[in-house]
Amino acid sequence: MNIKGKLASLAIVLALVAPVMTFAAPTKVVEWWHIGTAANDKAMFQGFADAYMKLHSDVQINITVLENEAFKSKLTTVMQSGNPPDVFQTWGGGVLGEYAQAGLLRDISKETKDTAWGKSMAAGVWATYTVDGKIYAVPNDAGCITFWYNKDLLAKVGYKSFPTDWADFLTLVKKLKAAGITPISLAGNDKWPAMHMWSYIALRLGGASLFADTVSGKNKAGFNEATWVKAGTMLNELAALKPFQDGFLGATYNDEAALVGNGVAAMELMGQWAPNVQKDNSSSKAGLGDKLAAAPFPAIKGGKGKVTEVIGGGGGFALGKNASDAAVDFVKFLTNVENMTTWAKTSGILATTKGAEVGITDPNAKMVKALVDKCTFFQLYLDQAFPPAVGGAVNDAVQTILAGTATPTQACAAIQSAFVAK
Amino acid sequence: MAKRSIPKGSLNRANFLTLAILLGPALILFTALVIVPVFEAAIFSFYKWNGFGPMVNFRGFQNYIQFFKDAIVHKALLHNLIIAVVSLVVELPIAMLLAVIVCDPKFKGAVFFRTFFFLPYVLSEVITGVLWQFIYHPQYGLVRAIWGLFAPIETAPTLMGNTTTLLWAILVVIIWKYFGFHMTIYIAGLQDIPREQIEAATIDGASSWQTFISVTLPGMRTSIQLSVFFAIIGSFQLFDIVWAMGKGDPVNAGETIVTYMYKIGLQRFNIGYGGTIAVCIFLICLFFNVFYQKILVREDD
C-alpha cells in the first residue's frame, strides 16, 4: 500500500469511528454535570439520580462531578466544541447569554412559561436565566449579598446590631480599627468581592433606576454617570480608613473567609454561601457558629436607593442543545418540592421552589431568603450580569481604584469602554 | 497492493516501514496538536470571536493594532523582559558559581549538594506557587514571622498585595526554582572539560580566577548557550508560577504575556484577541530562536 492509500484507509476508518464515538448515545441517556463535590452533596445528587432512574427504567443518568473552577474550564471547552452536556450547573447572566446566543442551549420556555412548573417558583427568579425573552435554565438557589458579621467583635465596640446607615457604618469601622480588630476582610486579588462593595454603594446612591438604565443603555453616559464615579470616591473614602486586612490586594476569597471564620476580622460582604466557606477555611473547621449574623447593606443618606433593593444571584441547571425531553423532565424532578426541601436541608441553598423553604433552618439563611423574597429590585451580580469581557472589566476597574492606580473617573471610563465594545 | 518499485538508493520498503512506525505517531500528534492549532490561532486572530458558534465578525488587523496599543500588553512584555534579564544576570551566575563549587574535587558532599540544589526544580510549578504563597502570606507567612524577629511585626511587607513588590517576589521564586536546573547543565559542561587542561593552567601559575576565565568558561560555551536559551524562552513562556501566585494581579503587577493571553482568551471569552496575543508570542519566540541559532550558536562552528 502506498502512503496515499494508507492515508485514505486511515481517513475512512476515522470517518466510520468518529460519529459512533460522538453520537452513539441513545436519546434516553442524560449527561449531568454538577459541582457538588462535598461528600453530602455528592451523595444527595446521586440519590436524586437513582430515584429518577427507578421511576423511569428507560433513562440512564450519567453524573460527572467537577470542582467549581475545573467545571468552568471544562464546560468552556465542550461548549467550544459545540457538544454541551444535557444538564449542567449555571449561574445565569452574561455567560449563559453567550451560550444561548451561540445556539448551544435548549429553549425550555414552552415547559416553564405559565406552566405549573414555572409557577412553582417566584416569577422574579427566572429573570437571571432568561435571554432575549427565552428561558434556558431552571433556578434552584437564589440569594443576595449581605454583610456577614461577628456579633462578639461588634459587641466589643458597643454595637448590639449592625449599622443601618452608612455614616454609622463608617463610625463602626473606626471603632473596630481603634480596638485593634480588622474591621473588614476583603479578597482584593479575586476582585469580585471588592466589586460588590462598589456596586452596593452605587445601588444605595442611585437606586434601581441607575442600574436598570445603565444596563439597558437608556442612560447614555453609562458607567461614566456621576453616581457610579461617586460610588468609587466613597469606596476610596472607606479604604482611606484602612479597614481591610494587611495585604488585602493579594488576598483570595478563601483568605477572606478564613479571617472571618477564625474570628480575626469583624465582617465580610458576601453571598448566601459565606457561612459554609467560612467554616471550611477556619482552622477549627467550625466557623463562627452562633456568633455569625447577616445584615443588609446600610442605607446612604441622600441616596435614591432603598435597603429593599438587593444585589444577588444563585444557581440553576441549564439544558444543553441536545437535551432530550427526559433531561428536561429530570430537571423538573430535581426541582420538585420534596427534592428541593432535602437539598435545602443538605446543602443550605436558598431553595427557589415554593414550599421548600421548610428545609431552611438556619436563622441567617432565613433572613437572607426573606430579603430576596421581599426585595423591590433584584440585580444580578454586576460581573455576572454582562458577558465575561465586560464583567472582567468591572472587576479590574474596582481593583485599580483600591490599588490607587486609577481615579474613580478613570476606572468608570474603563468599564464604559468595555461595555460599549461588547 | 502497492507494486510501485522504489528506486535504489532512496527509501526501500523496510526502511519506509520503520520510519512510518517510528515517526508516524509523533508526526500525527505534532501535526494535530501543534501545527494545526498554530494555523487555527492565526486564522481567528483576525476575528472578533467568543469561541462559540461560527466566526462571522472579521476585523482585519484590528486585533493586531489593539495588541500594539494595549497598555497591559506593554506592561506584560516589560515584565517578561525583566524576568529574562534578571534570570541572565542573577540566576545564571549563581548557578555557575554553585556548579563550580560542587564540581571542585576538593569539595566534600558534592553529591548531596547537587541533589539538594536540584530539589526545587523537581517540584511542580503550581505546588511551588502555592508553597511560596504560604511563605509570603500577609497574616501567617514565614516572611512576616522572620520580619517580626527584627522589627515590629505590623511593619512587615505584604509582598503579594503590593503592586511594586509583586514582580520581585515572583522573581525570587523563579530564581529559587530554576537555578538548580541551570546548575545541572553547567555541571555536565564542566565534566566535559579535560582535567589536564585545568591542571596545566594551574602548573603554569594561573590563579583560579584566571583559570576560570581562560579555561573553564570557553570550555563551557555550549552549556552556557543552552542555558541562556532556556532562560530566555522560559521567561517568555512563564505562566504557571505567576498564575498560582495571584494570577498576575493586583492590577497586572505580575502579569506576563501568557497569563494575559489566558485571561483574555479563556476567561473573558475573547478568543479572537487571545489568538492575536498567542500569534505574537509565537512570533517573538520564533524570531528569538532563529536569531539565536543563526547569530550566536553558528559562529563557533
HADDOCK unambig.tbl for C-alpha pairs under 7 A between the chains (distance, minus, plus):
assign (segid A and resid 1 and name CA) (segid B and resid 1 and name CA) 5.14 0.50 0.50
assign (segid A and resid 1 and name CA) (segid B and resid 2 and name CA) 4.37 0.50 0.50
assign (segid A and resid 2 and name CA) (segid B and resid 2 and name CA) 5.55 0.50 0.50
assign (segid A and resid 79 and name CA) (segid B and resid 52 and name CA) 6.69 0.50 0.50
assign (segid A and resid 80 and name CA) (segid B and resid 51 and name CA) 5.58 0.50 0.50
assign (segid A and resid 80 and name CA) (segid B and resid 52 and name CA) 5.11 0.50 0.50
assign (segid A and resid 102 and name CA) (segid B and resid 52 and name CA) 5.71 0.50 0.50
assign (segid A and resid 102 and name CA) (segid B and resid 53 and name CA) 5.13 0.50 0.50
assign (segid A and resid 189 and name CA) (segid B and resid 246 and name CA) 6.57 0.50 0.50
assign (segid A and resid 189 and name CA) (segid B and resid 249 and name CA) 6.19 0.50 0.50
assign (segid A and resid 189 and name CA) (segid B and resid 250 and name CA) 5.68 0.50 0.50
assign (segid A and resid 246 and name CA) (segid B and resid 138 and name CA) 6.22 0.50 0.50
assign (segid A and resid 246 and name CA) (segid B and resid 158 and name CA) 6.89 0.50 0.50
assign (segid A and resid 247 and name CA) (segid B and resid 138 and name CA) 5.62 0.50 0.50
assign (segid A and resid 247 and name CA) (segid B and resid 158 and name CA) 4.96 0.50 0.50
assign (segid A and resid 247 and name CA) (segid B and resid 161 and name CA) 4.54 0.50 0.50
assign (segid A and resid 248 and name CA) (segid B and resid 161 and name CA) 6.11 0.50 0.50
assign (segid A and resid 249 and name CA) (segid B and resid 161 and name CA) 4.39 0.50 0.50
assign (segid A and resid 249 and name CA) (segid B and resid 162 and name CA) 6.88 0.50 0.50
assign (segid A and resid 249 and name CA) (segid B and resid 250 and name CA) 6.00 0.50 0.50
assign (segid A and resid 250 and name CA) (segid B and resid 160 and name CA) 5.13 0.50 0.50
assign (segid A and resid 250 and name CA) (segid B and resid 161 and name CA) 3.73 0.50 0.50
assign (segid A and resid 250 and name CA) (segid B and resid 246 and name CA) 6.64 0.50 0.50
assign (segid A and resid 250 and name CA) (segid B and resid 250 and name CA) 6.49 0.50 0.50
assign (segid A and resid 388 and name CA) (segid B and resid 268 and name CA) 4.69 0.50 0.50
assign (segid A and resid 388 and name CA) (segid B and resid 269 and name CA) 6.55 0.50 0.50
assign (segid A and resid 389 and name CA) (segid B and resid 268 and name CA) 4.69 0.50 0.50
assign (segid A and resid 389 and name CA) (segid B and resid 269 and name CA) 6.78 0.50 0.50
assign (segid A and resid 392 and name CA) (segid B and resid 268 and name CA) 6.77 0.50 0.50
assign (segid A and resid 399 and name CA) (segid B and resid 251 and name CA) 6.58 0.50 0.50
assign (segid A and resid 400 and name CA) (segid B and resid 251 and name CA) 5.99 0.50 0.50
